[in-house]
Amino acid sequence: MPLPRVIATDLDGTLLDAEGRISPRNRQALHSAARAGVRVVVVTARPLRTAAAYAEQFPCSAVVCGNGAVAHVDGRPDPLVRAMDRATGTEVVERLRASIPEVGFAVETGTHFFHERSYELEPWLSPAYVQGVLDTPDALLAHAAPVTQLVARSTTVPVEEMHRAAVDAAASLAEITFAGRAGLLDMSAAGVNKGSTLALLCGEWDVAAEDVVAFGDMPNDLSSLTWAGAGYAMANGHPALTDPAAGLLSAPSHAEDGVARMVEEILDRA
């Protein structure tokens, strides 16, 4: 197997352990890959403000945030931003409110987080994380820009049910996915996902899909895993990825340094 030119990895549930840390073995494996000439890319749902501390622990050519909506590329002064326009955001909100009445909305701008009053803030997020609280979704979309991610949350409807309803209502308007089971849907502009932004960056680097290895564990990783020449689903991943019908390769669990184990094997075989 030839040495890949890009290794792209998700963070939560993939590179990070159950305590939200990068293990020494994972860190060393990515350092070894970079020394061998491989570009290492973080591809996450997180914004840069919570992803940067992880990306700083190894040589990182790019940090793709917000499921592909914002890409911070080494050597490029300004990020690549692929935002949803306000009119589309308004239409998505109206359609989801009609199909999931219990839902509340928030907006990630790439630098700040805002939500409307009916949005129940996740218990693990400090209120200090919030830049502003707006009275209505209309006020939210008028104030928070750019809309790199439109977030919908319900504390009563299971996320898989929310996802099905949202796709039925608004799949033509937005990319709709989720990265956990906490009643959170992430929505970006149509066609904007981890895979499409990774493809854009690799195009700039003159790297073909078959020269890319990607790791992930949740449905929001499917676009990058299926685009890459070698897409590895973590053993702890969502059934949509670990089902053999998905056609993905398998990596050990994030609790077992699965990324490092596969990277070590790849480097040894090259």
N, C-alpha and C positions, 0 to 999 in steps of 0.2 A: 504494500500500500504506500503510495507516495505521500510525502509530508504535506498536510493541508496548508493552505496559505492563510486561512482565517479560522479561528476557533471563536464561536459566539456562545455565550452562556447567560442564562437567566440567573437571578440571584436567589430569591426566596424559594425554598423547597428544592433548590437545584445546587447552587454553589454554596449557599449558607446552610449551616447545621440547624438543629432544632432550637438552639439558643440565639440564632441570628448572627453567627460568627463564621468567618472563613477559617477553616482548619489549616494548620501548618502544611499538611500534605497537599491540600488543594492549592494553597498559595505557591508552594514550591513547584508544583506541576505547571502552573501557568507561567511562572518565571522561566522554567525550562523551555516551554514552548516559545516564549518570546525570544529567548537567547538563540533558539534554532531558526529564527527568522519568521515565525508565525505571528500574524496580527491577532491580538486578543481583543475581543469586543464584548462588552456587557450589554445585554438586551433585556430590559426590565420594564415593568409597569410603573416603577417608582419614578418620582421626579429626581433631578440631579441633587437636590439638597439632602435627600436621604440615601442616594446611591453613591455619591462622590467618595465618601469615606471608605467604601469597599473597593471602588475602582482604583483608589490610590495605593492599594496594597500590592499591586502587581503592575507590570507595564501594560497599559491599556490604550489601544489605538482609537477607540471611540466608546462613548457611553450612549446607547440608544435608550431614551426614557419614554414614559407615557405610552408604552406599547407601540412605539414607532413614531409618535407625534413630534418628538424633539430629539435631535442627535447632536451631541457634543463631540466633535472630532478633533483629535490631537493635531495641533498646528493651525487650526482654523479659528479665527478670532470670534466669529459669531456662530451660534447653533443653527442647524437646519431645522426649521419649524414648519410642520404640516398641519395647520389648524383647521378647525371646523368654522364655517362662517356663521354669523349670528342668526340669519334667517333659517338656515338648516337646523341649528340648535333649537330654535323656537318651535319648529315643526316637529322635531323629535320629541321634545318635552310634551307637546300637546297630544301626540299619538300615544306616548307611554302613559300619560296621566289618564287617558281614556281607557286603556287596557289594564293598567295596574294602579288603581286609585290610591293605594297606600304608599306610593313611592315618593321619595324626596330627592332633590337634586343638588349637585355641587359642581363646581368648575375648577379644574386645575389649569393654570395658565403657563405652566413650565417654570414659573418662579414663585407663584403664590397659590393658595387654596382658599376658595370662597364657597359658602353654601347658603341656601335659603333656609328660612326658619323651620320649615317642616322636615328638614333633613336631620336625622338623628345621627349625631357624630359617633363614629366608631369608638368603643370604650378604650381602645389602646392608643387613641390619638389625644394628645393634650390640646386643650383649647388654644394654647399659644401657637399651635400649628396653623390656626385659622387666621387669615388676613382680614376677613370681613364676613358679616352675616347680613343677607339681604332679605327683604320682606317676602318677595315672591320670585318665582322662576323668571318672570319678565325682567324684574329689577336685577336679578343675578346675571342674566345674559347681557343686559345693557351695561353692566358695570365691569364684569370680569372678562378681560381679553388679553391675549388671544385664547380661544377655547381649544386648548390642546387635548383635553379630555373632559367630556361631559360624563359625570358620575351619577348613577341612580342607586338609591339604597332603600330597601324595605327590611324592617325587622320582623315581619310576619310571613312574607312569601319566600319560599325556598329559592335559592339563586338559579337553579336549573329551570324552575317554572318561570321565574322572571325572564330568563334568557329566551325561552321559547316564545313567550308573549311579546317581548321586545323585538325579536327577529321577525315575527309575524307582522308586527305593526310598523316597523321602521327599517328593515334590512336594506331597502333601496336607498336610504338616506345616510346611513352611518355604518361603520364597522363596529359590531357589538360583540363583546366577549366578557369573560370573567376570569379571575385569577385565584379565587378562593371560594369558600362556602359561607361567607359572612353577609350574604344578601347584597353584594356590591356588583353592579354592572359597570364596565368601562366602555365608553363610546367615543370614537374618534371619527374624523372625516372619512367618507367612503373610500375604501381602498388603502387606508392608512393602517398598517399593522406592523408587527415586528419583522415579518418576512419581507414586506415590500420596501421598508426602509433599509434593512440589511442588504437587499438586492441593489438599492440605489448606491449605497456606500461601496459595495463590492464592484459595481460598475465603474465607479470613479477610480478604484484601485486596480482595475483591469483583472479582477478575480472572478472566475466562473463559479457557478453554483457547485459543481462537482469538486471544487477545491475548498469547500467550506464544511466544517463540522459544527453542529449546533447541539446544545443541551437545554432541556426544559422539562417542566412537570405539570403544566396546567393548560387548559384550552387556549389561553392567550398566547401560548408558545407554538401552537400547531402551525401557524403560517411560516415561522422561521424553521421549524423542524422539517416540514415538508418541502420547503424551498432548498434547503441545504442538501448537498450531495450525501451527507451522512447526518441524519437527525436522530439523536439519542433521547428516548423518554426515560426519565428516572423511575426506578422501581417503585418509589413512593408516590408516583404521579397519579393524576386523574385517570379514570378508566377510559376516557376518550383517547388517551395517548398510549396507555399500556395494553389495550386490546390489540391482539395480533393483527386484526383487520385494519388497523391504522397504518400498518406497514413500516413502522419505525423500528430502529435498533433499540436495544435495551442497555441501560447503564444501572449499576447498583444504586441503592438509595443514597440520598443526600447525607444521611446519618452514617454512611459507610464510605464517605469520600468518593462517591461515584464518579464525579467529574475527574478527579485526579487519577483514579484507577484507569479510566478509559484514555485519558491524555497520555499517561505513562505508556500504555500499550501501543498507542498510535506512534509515539516518538520512538519506541523500541523497534517497531516494525519498519519504520521509514528508512 
